[in-house]
Amino acid sequence: MNANLFAALRAAFPADLDAVAIECADGEQAGLAYSWRDLERATAMMANLLVSLELPAGSRVAVQTEKSVEALMLYLAVLRAGYVYLPLNTAYQAAEIEYFIGNAEPAVVVCAGKNFGWVSKIAFQAGTQNVFTLNEDRSGTLLDRAGAMSDVHEPAVKKPEELAAILYTSGTTGRSKGAMLSHGNMLSNAQTLKDYWGWQAGDVLIHALPIFHVHGLFVASHGALLNGSKMIWFSKFDPKATIARFKDATIFMGVPTLYVRMLGEAALTPAACAHMRLFVSGSAPLLIETFKDWQTRSGHTILERYGMSETVMLTSNPYRAEIGERIGGTVGFALPGVQVRVQDDKGQPCPAGEIGSIEVKGPNVFAGYWRMPEKTREEFTADGWFKTGDVGKRDARGYFTIVGRSKDLIISGGYNVYPAEIEGYINEMAGVAESAVIGLPHPDFGEGVVAVLVPKPGARVDGEAIMAALKKQIANFKVPKQVFVVDALPRNTMGKVQKNLLREQHRSLFA
């Protein structure tokens, strides 16, 4: 049996191949529709182009292009041809691209036409033989060359454990690591989510996420394709335009920032969301205030889930009420077939409610990091569990809560301080929109606790008053020694707060 992920997605296409698979909702392509037959033919032509290059088995295809339907087709074509897909964030600059291309040694690089000059120079110097361009207006040398190819292609035969994609982690500490995901990793996860999230006939997905990341490329795209569901495709997120399309859709997946931006629109009402079935949030923690505001304003309860580049999805709040309720501030239960445990620093299981390190095991968990055998060994336990680097707890009912990254843990005066706990208290205070708590080098305590917060529009927030209020709520060693009030927190493209930048900015505060 062929375990090629593309073959499984292709088998789920509806019987009517002339039905609309993807409708473009914005930009110059607005109103343009692609049928399932278009997906079938275009991916075959691109796959045949790759095959014609006579690439070695297991060749990597690195892609840094703007979001487009053709870019999604290219991903599917790489799977179809049996090669390894390497998506690269569109924000990456020359030094980063040089590292990724040098590390992955791709046989093919595809970039935006406007970047061809500098990207091709890096690629050719690294030994890459083939560099193509692909633009969001359906132009570029990739499409020119693929247009001459046959539109019939038999998917390459793959085993479940064979490599399908390499995802470079964001690398907030040290060098970025390439997580190696197999066809089996991704298909098992997509099939699990199809059932767990109740995908059904007639579902339509609004796709407004980038496609260089697990959330948009795998969770969202695989979900729709595996269900034979139409996608309404936004190349860039626009809150007002997205809300306007809820009447035509049933599922939306977003990062917390997208929900916050939609809450800022008067058009968000229960009536506007009446046709929707499911709102999913992930990639960064969802504030409890956003969770509650969304319930009030939309009449829907957001389903928050937890995953990472190395594992795709791990846990999820339930879709079906008979399994349980969706609880704000938690990431739900371990998904079927996935094992999740919380361990203390001696490697023993933590009792319910106690904070520890999260470790996972399952068919979705990657085999290791590309060309980093030592790092791979470090990140797995002796009994084969992957150490996520996240810190969290499991309650008596089985709901997991993520408290933060282990690298964000602050040890102040010998005491463990978990930033998410303090952020929770600060975020509930009047006038506070959000906060980030960090540890900075301190001559007496090892690390001093510092909070950086953003006030709500029009609100005045006093750092001294925040500290005084916290002293009445939490142990003194957890209270920030200083509070900074800023206009915005630094974030990466997936909406995660970049605490490493905050630590760098305030590094010498206690020096």
N, C-alpha and C positions, 0 to 999 in steps of 0.2 A: 504494500500500500504506500502511496506517495504522501509523505507528511509535510510537503511544501505548504506553507501558510497560504500562499496565493491560491493554490488549488482548492483549499477549504473555503476561502472567501468567494472564489469563482463559482463553486458548487451551490452557494447560497443566493446567487443572482436570481431574480424572479423569472418565471417562464416567459413573460413578455419583455424581451430585451429592448423593445422600442419605448418602454416606459421611461420617465425621467428619473435618473439616478442622482444627479447633482444640478441644482439651480443656483446660478450666481446671483447674489443679492445686492452687490455694490460695485462701485468703480466703473470702468469702461465696459466691463463684461456684464453689467447688470442686465438680468433678463435672459442671458444666454443659458441654454439648458443642454446638458450632456445626458444621453441615454445610456442604459446598461450596455448596449451594443457598442457605443462609443468607447466605454471603458475597456471592453473586451478587445476591440480592434487596436486602439491606441497603445494599450499595454503590450499587446503582441508585437506591434511594430517597433516599440522601444526595446523590448526584450530581444528581438531579432537584430537590432542594431548592436546591442551589447555582445550578443553571440558572434556577430560578424567581426568583432575586434579580436577574436581568438584570445581572450583573457585567460590567465591561469585559473584553475579551480580555486574557489574561496576568495577571489579578488574582491577588494573593497571599492565601493563607488561612493565618493564623498560629495555631498550636495549642500551648497549654501546659496539658496535662491529665495526670492520673496514668495509668499504664499500664493499658490495658484492651483487650479484643478490639474494642470499639466504636471506640477511638482508632485502631487499625490499620485498621478499615473506613473511617474518615474519611479517612485517608491515601490509601487506594485509591480512594475516591470523588472526591477532589480530582484525582487523576491521570485518572480516568475522565471527569470533566467537562471536563478540559482546562485546569485552573487550576494554580497553582504552590503547592506545599506548603512551609510554613515551620515546622519543628519547633522548639520552645523548651524548653530544660532546665527541669525542674520546680523546680530550686533557685534560678532567677533571681528577683531581688527587683524592687521598683518602678522603681528608677533604670535597671536593665538592660532591663526590659520597655519602659520609655519610650524608650530608645535604639532598640531593635529595631523597635518599631512606628513610631517616627518615621522610621527609615531605610528600612524596607521598604514603608511605607504600605499595609498589607493592607486589602483590601475587606471581609474577614471575620476576626474573631478568635473563637477557641473557647477557653474557660478552664474550670477547675474551679469548681463552684458557690460554694465557700467563698471564692473570690477575685474573684467577679463585681464586687463593689463597687468595689475599687480598679483592677482591670484594665479594666473598662468605662469608667471615668472617663478613664483614660489614652487608651484607644482612641477614644472619642468626641471628646476634645479634639484628637486627631491627625487627625480627619476620617474615621475608620472608620465605616461606616454600619451594619454588622451584627455584633452580639456575641451568641454563644450559649454555653450551659454544657453540659458533658459530665462526668459523674461516673463513678467506677469501679464504682458499683452499678447501672449501666445506666439512670440517670435523667439529666434535664437537658433544657433547651429544644431542643437540637439534635435529640434523638431524638423529642421531642414533635412538632416541626414535620415531621421527615422521615417520621414514621409516617403522615402524611396523603398522602404522595406515591405515585405509581405505582412499582411494582417492576420496570418495564421501562425500560431506558435503553441507547441505542446509544453506545458510547464515542466521545468527540470525536476527530476526525481530527487527528493531529499528525505533524510532520516530525521526523526524528531529532535535529536541532539545536535544536528548540524546548525552552524551559525547563520543567522538571518540578519542581524543588525548589531552595530556597536554604537552605544550611546555614551558620550563623554559626560561625566559628572561635572557639576559646575566648578569644582576645584577651589572652594573657599580656603582650603588648607593644602598647601603644596601643589604638586602637579595634578592636572585633571587626569582621571582614570577612565579608560574605555571599558564600560560594562558590556560583556558579550552575551547577547540574548539569542536563544535558538528558536527555530520554527516551533518546537514543542512548548517552550516557555510562553510564547505569545498566544498560540492557539488555545492552550489550556485555559489561560486567563480570560481570553475573549469569550470562550464557551461558558465559563463559570459566570461571568458578568451578564451574559445574555439571559441566563435563567434567573440569577439573583435579582437583577433589576427589572425583571418582567417584560423584556422586549417583546412586542406583539405585532401582529399584522397591522399595517396602516401607520405604524410609528414614523414620524418625520423628525430628524435631528437638525437643530440649528448649530452649525459648525462655525464658531467665532474664535477658536483658539489657534495659536501658531502650530505649524506641523514639523517643528524640529525637536519636539519634546514628547515624552510618554503620553501626556494627557491628550493632546490634540491628534498626534499621529497614530497612536495605538488605541487608547481607550475609546476615544470618540469615533475615529474612522473605522476601526475594526468592528466596533459595536454596530454601526449602521450597515456596513457591508455584509457582516455575518447574518444580519437580519433581513437583508434585501430591502433596506429602508432608504428612502430618499433623504438627501442632505440639502439644506438651504445654506449656501456657502458664503460667508463673509470673509473677504481678504483682510479686512481690518475691523476691529470691534467698534461699533457705534451704538451707544446705549438706546437712543431713541429709535433708531432703525431696527434694532434687535427686538425691542418690545412690540413694535408694529408688526413683526412677523410671527409673534406668538400664536396668533389666530390660525396660522397655517401649519403649525408644528405641534409636537407632543413632548419633545425632550430637548433640554438645554444643558450643556456642560460648561462650567466656567471656573475661573479662579476667584477668590474672594473679592479682589479689586473690581471685577466686572459686576458683581452683585451690588457693591457699594455705589458704583457709578449709575446703575439702573435705579437704585433707590433714590437717586437725586433727580429722577424724571417724574413729573406730575402724571405722565401717561401710565405709570405702573399702578394698576388697579386689579382687584379680583376679576373684573369683567375682561380686562386685557389678557389675563392668564387663564381664562375659563377653559380653553381648548388644550392647555398643557397638562401633561401627565407627570413629568418628573423633572426636577431641577437638581443637578449634581454639582458639588463643589469639592475642590481638592487643590493640590500643589502647594498650598500654604494654609496656615490655620485660619479658620473662620471665626471672627469675633462673635461672642454670644449675642451682642447687641444687633449685629447684622442678621444673625439667625432669627431673632425675635421680630425685628423690623420687617424682614421678608415675609414672615408668617402673616403679620398684620396687613401689610400692603398688597400682597399677592394672593393670599388665601392658600398658599402652598408651604409645605415644610421642606427646606433644603435637605438633601441627603448628602452628608459629608462622608468621605472615604479617605483611605490612606494607602499610599504606595510610593515607590521610588524607581529610579532608573534601573536599578539592579534586579527588581522583582516584579515590575508592573504593579498590579493592585494586590494588596494584602488583606485589608479589612474594609468593611463598609457598614454604615448604618442600614437597617433593613428597609427594603422597599415594601414588602408585604406586612400588613399590620399584625397578622397572626404570628409572625416571627418576633415582633417586638416594635416598640416605638422608636422614632428618630430622636435622639437626645443631643441637643446642642452642646458643643464643647467636647463631644466624644467623636471617635471615628468608627464606632460600631463594633461588630463582631468580626472574628477571623472568618474569611471567606471559606466556603466548602472546599475541602482538599488542602487548605493552607493551614499550617501550624504556626502559632505565635506564642512565645513565652516571654515572661519578664524575669530577669535574673539579677541577683545582687552582685556586689563586687567580688564575692568569693565564688561566683558561679553557681549559687544555689537559687532555687525558685523563690520569688518574692510572694508573700501572702497577698490576698486580695486587698487592693487599696494602697499598697506600698509601692513607692517609685523605684524603678530599676532599669536595666538595659534591655531593649527589645531585640529579640532574636527570632529568626523565622526559618521555615523549611517548607518546601512544596514544589510541585511541578513547574511553577512560575519563576522559581529562583534561579538566577543566572549561574553559569559555570565558573565565572571568575573574571578578572580584569585582563584586558588585552596586553600581552607581553609583560605582565607584572606578576610572575609566579609567587614571589615572596609576599607581595601585598595581598594576593589572593589567599595565601595560607594564613596570614595575620587576621583576615576578616572572617574566617570560618572557625568555629569551635572544633575541638577534637572529635565531637560526636556529629559533626556535619551541619550545624546550624549557622546561618549567616548573621553576623553581628551588624545590625542596621546602623548603629551609631546614634540611634534615637533613644531618648529616655522617656519612659511612660509608666502607666499603671493599668491594671485590669480590675474592674470591680467584681463584686460577687455574682453579678448577672452575666458577666462575660464581655461587657463593653470596655473597649480600650480608649484611653486618653493619652495623647502625645503631649509630653511636658516640654520637650525641646530637644536640641541636639546635645550629645554628650560633650562635644567640644564647647558648647555654650554654658555648660555647668560652671558655676562660680564657686571657688573654695575660698571663703573669707574667714580668717582667723581659725581655720581648721573645720569650719562648718560648711556643709553643702548647701548652696543656694540655687534654686531652680528658677531661672528668669520668668518662665511662663506663669508661675504662681504669683509673682509680684506684679507682672503685667496685668493679670486678671483683676487684682485689687485696684490698680491705677486706672484701668480702662472703665471701671464702674463709677469713678468719681465724676462729679459735675464738671462739664466743660471739656472733658478729655475725649478726643476722637480715637486715638490709639497710642501705644507706647512700645518701646523696646528697652529691655534691661540688659546691661552688659557688665562684665568684670574688667577692671583695669589694674595694672601693676600698682601695688601699694606697699610702702616700706614697712608698715607694721603688720598688716593683715594678710600679706601675700597678694590678695586681690581685693579691691574696693568695689562695692556695688554702686552702679550709676544708672540713672534712668534718663531716657530721651523721649519726650512726648510731643504729640501734635494736638493742639487744641481744636475744638469744633469751630466752624466758621462763626466769627463774631464773639467768641468766648474769650475771656481773659483768665489765664491759669497761672497760679503762683507756685513756683517750685518749693519754696519753704513751707507753704500751706499743705502741699501734697505730702512732704516728708512728715510733718506734724500729724496729719491724719493717719498715715501708715503706722506711726509709732503706737497708735491705739489699737491697731488691727493685727500686726504681725510681730514676731520676735525682732528685737533690736538689730541683731546681726544681719537680718534680711533687708532692713530699711536702707534705701539708697543714701549715700553720703553726699550726692549732688544730683539735682534734677535740671536737665536742659530742656527748654521749650523751643521747638523748631517748626518750620512751615511744613516739612514733609520728611518722611524717613526714606533712605535710599533703598531701592528695590531692584531685583533682577527682572528679566522679561516675564517670568512666571508669577511675579507678584510677591516673591519671598523677600523679607527684609534682610538686607546685607549687613549683618552685625559686624562682620570683619571690617567693613569700611568705617563704621562708627567707632570700633575699638582703635583703629588706626588714627582717626581724626582726634580722639581725646587721650591718646596713649600716655602723654606726659602730664596729665592732670595732677597726679599725686607725687610726681617725681621730686 
